[in-house]
C-alpha cells in the first residue's frame, strides 16, 4: 500500500519541486525503511519488494539500451565517433588519476574509475531537448560521447567484474559469446523484418489488442537475460544489449517506447529506487570518513568530465561550450546505481562508497541540467521555410535494410 501510493504521488511532488523523481524515490525508501520509520522492515515485505525491484532493474537497463540513438551516431560518420571515443578515453584516464585520492586497493580503484567514467543518456537527452540543442553540433558531440561513455563503461565494468569474480579462464569468453549471440539474433531478426515487414509493423501498432510490441520487447529482454545467466554474465548486460538490439534494428518505434516506459517508469522502476533507499546505509553517514569519501567522489566525478571536455576546443567550440558539455556529461542517474550495486555484490565497493555513489547521483542529477542551461541557454527555435509546392509524405521502412 505504501509503495503503491508513493509510486503515484512522488513524481507529482518531484515536478512541483523541480527535482528528478529518482531522488525523492530513494529518499522515500530511506524514510519508510527499517532505519527510520520502519514501515517496511519485515523479511516477507523485503522479499516481495526485492523481486519487483529486480524486474524494475532489468527494465531500467533494457530501456537504457533502447534509448541509444544509432541513427544519430551513423549520420555523423566515423570521425565524430573517433573524437567522442578520444574524449571518453581522456575521461577514463582522468578518472583513474582522480579516484587515486581515495587510496583504495587496486581492484577497487579500477572498478571505481570505470564507474565514475560512465555517463547518463537519460540526463543528456532531456537537457539537450530543453535547450533546443539536440540537433546542433554541440548537442551531437555531447550525445555521441554520452552514448559511448554509458555503453563502454557498462561493458567494461561487467567484464572486469567477471574477471575479479572468477579469475582468468574460459569464463572470460562468456561476454564475447553473448555478443556473438546478440549479433546472430540481430541478423535473423533483420532478415525476417526485411522479408515480412507487414508482420513486424504490427509490433508498433497503437491499437493492437494483443500488444505484440510489448510482448516482443519483453520476450527479447528475458531471452537475453536468460542467456546471460546461463553464460555466467551479469543479467544487467543482457537486458541492456536486448534494448540496444531492438533500437538498432527498429529505428522508428512509434509509440512502443512510450508504452514500454509507461508501465516500467510508472511502477517497476520506482520500486527499484525505493528499494535502493530501503537498503541505504544511513548509519554510515555518521562516519566522517564516509562523508569525506562521498565529497571527494562527487568532486572527482565532476572534474574528470570538465577537464577532458576541453578537448572540444580542438573542434572550434568556445570554452563556455566545452565547460557546458563537461557539466552535462558529469550528470549521473539510474544506471550508475545499478553498477554500484554490482560493485557492492562483488566486494569491489564498500557500503560507504555505495552511499557516496547514491549521493553523487542525487547531487549531479539536480545540478547538472541546471548548470548546463546556465552555460548553454536555450536557442531560439528555427523558423521553418514556407512550403514549396505540394508536400510528399514518405513513410520510413519499419526495419533497417
QUINOR-V507520 format. One record per residue. PSI is psi in degrees with one decimal (NA if undefined). OMEGA is omega in whole degrees, 0 to 359 (* if undefined). Layout:
# QUINOR-V507520
psi = <PSI:PSI>
omega = <OMEGA:OMEGA>
This chain:
# QUINOR-V507520
psi = <-46.0:-45.8:-38.3:-43.3:-39.2:-40.6:-28.1:-42.9:-30.7:-41.3:-33.3:-45.9:-41.2:-39.3:-39.0:-35.8:-3.8:46.2:151.8:138.4:-31.5:-35.1:-46.9:-34.6:-41.9:-44.3:-39.9:-42.5:-38.6:-43.9:-45.1:-5.6:-178.7:-17.0:-11.8:-89.4:-27.0:21.1:-29.0:111.0:-19.9:145.2:-36.9:-40.9:-47.4:-36.2:-45.6:-41.6:-40.3:-35.0:-47.0:-36.5:-36.3:-42.6:-39.5:-39.1:-44.2:-41.7:-37.2:-46.1:-36.3:-46.0:-27.9:-40.3:-32.6:-30.0:0.8:122.8:85.8:-30.9:-39.5:-42.1:-45.8:-35.1:-30.5:2.9:176.5:-28.4:-46.1:-37.0:-41.7:-39.3:-43.6:-37.0:-36.4:-40.6:-43.6:-40.4:-40.8:-35.1:-41.3:-44.6:-45.5:-36.4:-40.1:-43.7:-39.5:-43.3:-10.8:-21.1:-22.5:-8.9:57.4:170.7:165.7:-45.4:-44.3:-35.2:-45.8:-46.6:-45.2:-35.8:-42.0:-37.9:-45.4:-25.6:-18.2:158.6:177.0:108.6:-29.3:-20.7:-39.7:-47.9:-50.8:-36.8:-40.1:-39.4:-38.8:-27.3:10.4:36.7:10.1:-37.8:1.5:166.4:-41.1:-45.8:-39.2:-38.8:-44.7:-45.2:-45.9:-40.3:-41.7:-40.3:-47.2:-42.5:-40.9:-46.5:-50.5:-37.0:-43.0:-48.9:-44.3:-39.9:-42.0:-43.3:-43.7:-38.2:-40.4:-38.0:-43.4:-40.0:-37.5:-4.8:-179.2:126.7:-168.7:-23.1:-25.8:-18.0:-5.8:-39.9:-48.8:-35.6:-38.9:-41.3:-36.7:-41.9:-40.6:-44.5:-37.1:-46.4:-41.5:-43.7:-41.4:-44.3:-37.6:-42.6:-43.9:-40.4:-29.8:-39.3:-25.7:61.1:-32.8:-31.3:-37.1:-23.8:-26.7:-25.2:-25.9:10.8:135.4:-10.8:27.8:116.0:-23.9:-6.6:54.9:-29.1:-45.2:-44.8:-44.1:-41.3:-49.0:-35.8:-44.2:-42.0:-47.6:-35.0:-46.2:-37.6:-44.4:-42.5:-40.7:-46.3:-38.5:-32.9:-7.3:22.2:150.5:135.5:-29.0:-31.5:-40.6:-43.0:-41.7:-44.1:-32.7:-44.7:-40.9:-37.5:-45.8:-42.3:-35.1:-39.0:-44.9:104.1:-26.8:95.8:-2.4:-130.7:3.0:-45.6:-38.6:-41.3:-37.6:-46.5:-24.2:-55.4:-23.8:-55.8:-17.0:-22.2:-57.2:-45.3:-41.1:-35.5:-35.9:-45.3:-35.0:-38.7:-33.5:-41.3:-37.6:-33.9:9.3:129.1:74.0:-36.8:-28.2:-22.4:-12.2:-9.1:119.0:-30.7:-40.9:-43.6:-43.3:-43.0:-40.5:-43.1:-45.3:-42.3:-42.6:-45.3:-45.8:-42.9:-30.1:-45.0:-38.3:-9.6:-33.7:-44.0:-52.4:-27.0:-18.3:-9.3:-19.5:-18.2:-28.1:-19.9:17.5:29.9:157.9:165.1:-38.1:-41.8:-40.5:-40.2:-40.2:-40.6:-43.6:-40.0:-43.2:-39.2:-23.2:-16.0:133.9:153.8:-127.3:-38.2:-37.9:-28.3:-42.3:-40.6:-34.6:-39.0:-37.9:-44.1:-37.9:-42.4:-32.4:-2.6:17.2:-9.5:140.5:166.8:-37.8:-42.0:-33.7:-41.4:-40.4:-35.5:-41.1:-39.9:-35.8:-44.2:-45.3:-42.5:-50.8:-31.7:-28.6:-47.7:-33.7:-52.1:-34.2:-46.4:-37.1:-42.1:-34.3:-38.5:-31.7:77.9:157.9:141.3:155.4:133.7:140.1:140.8:118.9:145.4:146.7:141.9:143.6:116.1:-161.3:131.8:146.5:125.6:126.4:119.9:120.6:156.9:148.1:-42.2:155.3:129.1:NA>
omega = <182:183:178:178:182:180:179:189:186:177:178:178:181:180:179:180:182:178:172:182:182:181:179:180:177:179:178:178:177:185:184:183:185:184:180:184:179:178:176:183:181:180:180:177:184:179:180:181:180:177:178:180:178:177:177:178:180:177:178:180:178:181:175:175:181:185:176:184:184:181:178:181:181:184:185:170:185:181:180:180:179:179:177:177:177:177:180:177:177:178:180:179:179:179:178:181:183:182:175:179:181:174:179:172:186:181:179:180:180:182:183:178:177:180:181:181:183:176:183:175:179:174:185:185:179:180:178:178:182:180:179:182:183:185:179:180:178:181:181:178:179:184:181:178:180:179:179:182:180:184:184:178:180:181:181:181:179:179:180:177:177:179:180:186:188:177:180:181:181:182:179:178:182:181:174:178:178:178:178:177:178:180:179:178:179:180:180:179:180:179:180:180:180:183:182:184:183:179:180:178:179:179:186:177:182:183:178:182:180:180:182:178:177:182:181:180:181:178:179:179:183:176:180:177:179:178:179:180:179:180:182:179:179:184:182:178:177:179:180:181:177:178:179:178:179:181:180:184:184:183:179:185:178:182:185:180:179:181:176:179:182:182:180:180:180:182:190:181:173:178:176:182:175:178:174:177:179:182:182:181:186:183:180:180:174:179:180:179:179:179:180:178:180:180:179:181:180:181:181:183:178:183:183:172:182:184:178:180:179:173:178:176:178:178:177:169:179:177:180:179:179:178:177:178:179:179:182:178:180:180:180:180:195:188:183:177:177:179:177:176:177:179:178:180:181:181:181:174:174:176:181:179:175:176:178:177:178:176:176:178:182:184:185:179:179:189:186:179:180:181:177:180:178:181:180:185:182:177:174:179:180:178:183:179:179:182:178:181:183:180:179:181:179:180:181:178:178:182:179:183:*>
